[in-house]
Amino acid sequence: MKKSSCVLLCLILIFFIGCGHKREIELPKDVRAISTKWQDDHLLYATSNGIFTYSPADGKTENLMSDDISKKDINWLDCNLSPDKSKYIVITMGHYDNTVEIRDSETDQSILQLNVDKYREGVGGYSPPVGQAEWLDNDNIFLSTEFRLFIINIKTGDEVQVTEECSPITTKVSQNTEAPYLSWAFNVKKMGDRLYYYSKRKPKTPGVGSIYYGDKTGEHELLRNAWLLLAVDDRRFVYLKETKPDVTETFLYDISTGSSSLITAERCLEEGIFRTNKGKLVFMTGDVTGGIYQGVVYNPDTRQSQVFDIYNGERDFPDEDIDKRQFGHFMGAFEQDEECVFLFSVENYSKSQGKYIKDYLAYSTKSNKLIEVDDYGDTWLVNMNISPSGEYIIVTKHNQPGDDDFLFDVLKSDNLLMRLQ
């Protein structure tokens, strides 16, 4: 009896110890894909075998669409889940094909295949593909070819063209030197009940175009000599404005008041402005070839900025072998507990190796510490995309220009924060 009690006690202890030990989730590494994007904190990615959704919080991967993509004319793919996650849009582009399809998330069945040619025809010799299609709600989507913008009800099939018809202009201009530089609806953003987008409709005119807004009732020009960058929320967006010839400044626009506030008069470095997981705006400034760069955190509520000296090549990485230093890419920033971490890359020319060496770096505004995220060797291009919560980072690794696919890893932001302490 005493022996049985001891065995039972051991089993109980093993059970509770096992339950108390939380298994570390193994994050994806070196997964080959042709497309990746965050939607909420789920990662949507496409491989040669189909489309998948991955949840880093629990490590679960689900197959949205089973298809042998490798046998199709596809070199670019985008996917967007509906607000209730019951459906998703798939856009594909290839050397000859361009498709838009609505599919059921649960059954993997096609709900609607749109006739893309209908939206592209009649515009002249240059006809942009459908490159953007997103949800307005669970029943309505918007679709843009850059020359035309539509709102479509996927249940009834009702369609409304939001933008004025482009063909009176696009059919009369040069298809090689003028048409590719025109647009009627580029970088469309849903804010509230309206769509906001950039447009340049006048050929042979220097400078940038205008920002428009529209809905089913039509469209209106909002700001001239302005370029829409990003939506902050449903009532504010960031834009560039040409204030003088060859001088552009960055502004915050408040839709409810119709007022603009200057964010910066300095030219932002490569990739421009990002929104953090806490709603701040971040960007980097400096001379591209100077090797000294600043990071800026802008609060859209207080309209105040904080500037940090985040990189000085000669100070941070002194090396007699380095001949030239230049900026690579800014890839955004995430916030946690009053700390903001910038992700960016630099390129330093090595005299001994006769080539530029790329470094992918992270800087903390709290510790003022700068670290290398990882050594990616001779990888041609590395991009980092932060999840909406700021908890995870997807790293895409492109071996050479022209490749349709790439490898990706998922990193946990907390691991970077520990190294930055």
C-alpha positions in Angstrom: 0.0 0.0 0.0 2.8 2.3 0.9 4.6 1.5 -2.4 1.4 2.3 -4.4 1.0 5.6 -2.6 4.6 6.6 -3.5 4.0 5.7 -7.2 0.7 7.7 -7.2 2.5 10.7 -5.6 5.3 10.5 -8.2 2.7 10.4 -11.1 0.9 13.5 -9.6 4.2 15.4 -9.3 5.2 14.5 -12.9 1.8 15.6 -14.1 1.9 19.0 -12.4 5.6 19.7 -13.4 4.8 18.8 -17.0 1.7 21.1 -17.0 3.7 23.9 -15.5 6.4 23.7 -18.2 5.3 25.7 -21.2 6.7 24.4 -24.4 8.7 26.9 -26.4 7.0 27.4 -29.7 9.4 26.7 -32.6 9.1 29.6 -35.0 9.4 29.1 -38.8 12.9 29.3 -40.3 14.0 29.1 -43.9 10.5 28.5 -45.3 10.4 28.9 -49.1 7.5 31.2 -50.3 6.4 33.6 -53.0 4.4 35.9 -50.8 4.1 36.9 -47.1 2.1 39.4 -45.2 0.7 40.1 -41.7 -3.0 40.3 -41.2 -3.7 41.1 -37.5 -1.2 38.8 -35.9 -1.6 35.9 -38.3 1.0 35.4 -41.1 -0.4 34.7 -44.5 2.0 33.1 -46.9 2.0 31.4 -50.2 4.2 28.6 -51.4 4.3 26.4 -54.5 1.8 24.1 -52.7 -0.8 26.7 -51.8 -1.7 29.5 -49.3 -1.3 29.1 -45.5 -2.0 31.0 -42.4 0.3 30.7 -39.4 -0.3 31.9 -35.8 3.0 32.5 -34.0 1.1 32.7 -30.6 0.2 29.0 -30.7 2.5 27.8 -33.5 -0.5 26.5 -35.6 -0.4 26.4 -39.4 -3.6 26.0 -41.4 -4.0 25.4 -45.2 -6.3 28.0 -46.7 -5.9 26.9 -50.3 -4.4 23.7 -51.7 -3.1 24.3 -55.1 0.0 23.5 -57.2 1.0 27.2 -57.7 4.3 26.1 -59.3 2.5 24.9 -62.4 0.7 28.2 -62.9 1.8 31.5 -64.4 2.3 33.2 -61.1 5.2 35.3 -59.9 3.4 37.6 -57.5 0.5 36.8 -55.1 -1.5 38.8 -52.5 -4.1 37.5 -50.1 -6.6 39.4 -47.8 -8.9 37.8 -45.2 -12.4 39.3 -44.8 -13.2 41.0 -41.5 -14.9 37.9 -40.1 -12.2 35.6 -41.5 -14.8 33.5 -43.4 -13.5 34.5 -46.9 -10.4 35.7 -48.6 -9.3 37.5 -51.7 -6.5 36.1 -53.8 -4.8 38.3 -56.5 -2.2 36.8 -58.7 0.1 38.2 -61.4 2.3 36.3 -63.9 4.0 37.0 -67.2 0.6 36.9 -69.0 -2.1 36.2 -66.4 -3.8 38.4 -63.8 -6.5 36.8 -61.6 -8.8 37.9 -58.7 -10.8 35.3 -56.8 -12.9 35.2 -53.7 -12.6 31.9 -51.7 -14.1 30.3 -48.6 -11.7 30.0 -45.7 -13.3 26.9 -44.3 -14.0 24.8 -47.4 -11.2 26.0 -49.7 -13.9 26.4 -52.4 -14.1 29.3 -54.9 -16.9 31.7 -54.2 -16.4 34.1 -57.1 -13.8 34.4 -59.9 -13.8 38.0 -61.3 -13.4 38.7 -65.0 -10.3 40.8 -64.7 -10.2 41.7 -68.4 -13.4 43.7 -68.0 -11.7 46.1 -65.6 -8.6 46.5 -67.8 -9.9 46.7 -71.3 -10.4 49.9 -73.4 -7.7 52.0 -71.8 -5.2 51.9 -74.7 -2.0 49.9 -75.3 -0.8 50.2 -71.7 -3.2 48.4 -69.3 -2.2 48.1 -65.7 -3.2 44.8 -63.9 -5.4 44.6 -60.9 -2.9 45.0 -58.2 -5.0 45.9 -55.2 -8.3 44.3 -54.0 -9.4 44.6 -50.3 -12.5 44.3 -48.1 -14.8 47.2 -47.2 -16.9 44.8 -45.1 -17.8 41.1 -45.3 -19.8 41.6 -48.5 -18.1 44.4 -50.4 -14.7 44.8 -51.8 -12.8 47.5 -53.7 -10.6 46.7 -56.7 -8.1 48.9 -58.4 -6.1 48.7 -61.7 -4.6 52.1 -60.9 -6.5 53.4 -64.0 -9.9 52.4 -62.6 -11.3 51.9 -59.1 -14.5 49.8 -58.4 -16.6 48.9 -55.4 -18.1 45.4 -55.9 -20.8 43.5 -53.9 -19.7 39.9 -54.0 -23.2 38.6 -53.2 -25.3 40.6 -55.7 -22.6 41.3 -58.3 -23.4 45.0 -58.2 -20.5 47.2 -59.3 -19.8 50.9 -59.1 -16.9 52.7 -60.7 -15.7 55.2 -58.2 -13.1 57.1 -60.4 -14.0 59.0 -63.5 -13.3 57.1 -66.7 -9.7 57.3 -67.8 -9.9 56.2 -71.4 -10.4 59.7 -73.0 -6.9 60.4 -71.8 -5.1 57.0 -71.7 -6.0 56.1 -75.2 -4.5 59.3 -76.6 -1.1 59.4 -74.8 2.1 57.6 -75.6 1.8 54.0 -74.3 5.5 53.9 -73.5 6.5 57.3 -72.2 3.3 58.8 -70.7 0.7 56.2 -69.8 2.9 54.3 -67.3 3.3 57.5 -65.3 -0.4 58.2 -65.0 -2.8 56.8 -62.3 -6.4 57.3 -61.2 -6.3 55.3 -58.0 -3.0 54.3 -56.6 -2.3 53.1 -53.0 -6.0 53.0 -52.0 -6.7 53.3 -48.3 -10.0 52.7 -46.6 -10.6 55.3 -43.8 -14.1 55.3 -42.3 -16.7 55.0 -45.0 -14.5 56.4 -47.8 -11.6 55.4 -49.9 -8.6 57.7 -50.2 -6.0 57.4 -53.0 -3.3 59.1 -55.0 -3.9 60.1 -58.6 -1.9 61.8 -61.4 -4.2 62.3 -64.4 -2.6 65.1 -66.4 0.1 63.9 -68.9 3.2 66.0 -69.5 3.0 67.8 -66.2 5.9 67.9 -63.7 5.6 67.2 -60.0 3.2 65.0 -58.2 -0.5 64.7 -58.6 -3.4 64.9 -56.1 -5.1 62.9 -53.3 -8.7 62.0 -53.9 -11.5 60.4 -51.8 -14.5 58.5 -53.1 -17.3 56.1 -52.4 -20.3 54.7 -54.4 -21.6 58.2 -55.0 -18.4 59.4 -56.8 -15.1 61.0 -56.0 -13.6 64.4 -55.1 -10.2 66.0 -55.3 -8.9 66.7 -51.7 -5.3 67.9 -51.9 -3.2 69.0 -54.9 0.5 68.5 -55.3 0.3 65.7 -52.7 1.2 62.0 -52.5 -0.7 59.7 -50.1 1.7 57.7 -47.9 -0.2 55.8 -45.2 -3.3 55.8 -43.0 -2.8 56.5 -39.3 -6.3 55.5 -38.4 -9.9 56.2 -39.7 -9.5 59.9 -39.5 -5.9 60.8 -40.2 -3.3 60.1 -42.9 0.2 61.0 -43.8 1.1 62.6 -47.1 4.0 64.2 -49.0 3.4 67.7 -50.5 5.5 69.6 -53.0 5.6 72.9 -51.2 8.1 74.4 -53.7 9.7 73.1 -56.9 11.7 70.0 -56.0 10.9 70.5 -52.3 8.7 68.0 -50.6 7.6 68.0 -46.9 5.7 65.4 -44.9 2.3 66.3 -43.3 -0.4 64.7 -41.1 -3.9 65.4 -42.4 -7.0 65.3 -40.1 -10.1 64.4 -42.1 -12.6 65.7 -39.5 -11.1 69.2 -39.3 -9.6 69.4 -42.8 -6.3 70.6 -41.3 -2.7 69.6 -42.0 0.3 69.6 -39.5 3.9 69.5 -40.6 5.7 66.3 -39.5 9.1 67.0 -41.0 10.6 69.3 -43.6 13.6 66.9 -44.0 13.6 64.3 -46.7 13.1 60.9 -45.1 15.6 58.1 -45.9 14.7 55.1 -48.0 11.3 53.5 -47.4 9.8 56.6 -45.7 7.4 56.6 -42.7 6.0 53.7 -40.8 3.3 53.4 -38.1 4.3 51.5 -34.9 2.2 49.0 -33.0 1.4 51.8 -30.5 0.3 54.3 -33.2 3.4 56.5 -33.3 5.0 57.5 -36.6 8.7 56.7 -37.2 11.2 57.6 -39.9 14.9 58.1 -40.4 16.8 61.1 -41.7 20.4 61.9 -42.7 22.6 62.0 -45.7 22.3 58.7 -47.6 26.1 58.5 -48.2 27.1 60.3 -45.0 27.1 57.3 -42.6 25.3 59.3 -39.8 21.6 58.7 -39.4 18.9 59.9 -37.0 15.7 58.1 -36.0 12.5 60.2 -35.3 9.5 59.2 -33.3 6.5 61.4 -34.0 3.3 61.4 -31.8 0.3 62.2 -34.0 -1.8 63.0 -30.9 0.6 65.6 -29.4 2.3 66.4 -32.7 5.7 66.3 -30.9 8.8 64.6 -32.2 11.8 62.9 -30.5 15.0 62.6 -32.4 17.7 60.0 -31.7 21.2 59.7 -33.1 20.9 56.0 -33.9 23.9 55.4 -36.2 27.3 56.9 -36.7 29.4 54.5 -38.8 32.9 55.7 -37.9 31.9 55.9 -34.2 30.0 52.7 -33.9 31.9 50.5 -36.3 35.4 51.9 -36.8 37.3 49.9 -39.4 40.2 51.0 -41.6 39.0 48.6 -44.3 35.8 50.5 -44.8 36.1 53.1 -47.6 32.5 54.2 -48.1 29.4 54.1 -46.0 25.8 54.4 -47.3 22.2 53.8 -46.0 20.4 50.7 -47.0 16.7 50.4 -45.9 14.5 51.5 -43.1 12.1 48.6 -42.1 10.0 50.2 -39.4 10.0 50.1 -35.6 8.1 48.5 -32.7 7.3 49.8 -29.2 7.2 48.2 -25.8 7.1 49.8 -22.4 8.2 53.3 -23.6 11.0 51.7 -25.6 11.1 52.0 -29.4 13.3 49.7 -31.5 14.3 50.8 -35.1 15.1 48.2 -37.7 17.3 49.3 -40.6 20.3 48.3 -42.8 23.5 50.0 -43.9 26.0 49.1 -46.6 29.8 49.6 -46.1 32.3 49.2 -48.9 35.2 46.9 -47.9 38.5 47.7 -49.7 39.9 44.2 -49.1 36.8 42.4 -50.4 36.1 44.9 -53.2 32.3 45.0 -52.5 29.6 46.5 -50.2 28.9 44.5 -47.0 25.4 44.8 -45.7 24.6 45.0 -42.0 21.0 44.6 -40.6 20.7 46.5 -37.3 18.4 47.2 -34.4 18.6 50.3 -32.2 16.8 50.8 -28.8 15.8 54.3 -27.8 15.8 53.2 -24.2 19.3 51.7 -23.9 20.8 53.6 -26.8 22.3 50.3 -27.8 22.9 49.2 -31.4 23.1 45.5 -32.4 23.3 43.4 -35.5 20.0 41.5 -35.9 21.8 38.6 -37.6 24.5 37.9 -40.2 22.8 37.2 -43.5 26.1 36.8 -45.4 25.9 37.5 -49.2 22.1 37.4 -49.3 21.1 40.0 -52.0 18.2 41.6 -50.1 16.8 41.1 -46.6 13.5 42.7 -45.6 11.9 42.8 -42.1 8.2 43.3 -41.6 6.8 43.8 -38.1 3.5 42.3 -37.0 0.7 44.7 -36.0 1.1 43.9 -32.3 4.9 44.4 -32.6 5.5 41.0 -31.0 6.9 39.3 -34.1 9.0 40.1 -37.2 9.0 38.3 -40.5 12.4 38.3 -42.2 12.4 37.6 -46.0 15.7 36.6 -47.6 16.0 37.1 -51.4 19.0 35.5 -53.0 19.1 37.4 -56.2 17.1 39.9 -58.3 14.4 38.4 -60.5 13.7 35.4 -58.2 10.0 34.7 -57.7 10.5 33.0 -54.4 12.5 33.5 -51.2 13.2 32.1 -47.8 11.6 33.5 -44.6 12.1 33.3 -40.8 9.9 34.6 -38.0 11.6 36.3 -35.1 10.2 37.2 -31.7 10.6 40.8 -30.7 11.3 39.9 -27.1 14.5 38.2 -28.1 15.8 41.4 -29.7 14.7 43.4 -26.7 16.7 41.1 -24.4 19.8 41.6 -26.5 19.3 45.4 -26.5 19.2 45.7 -22.7 
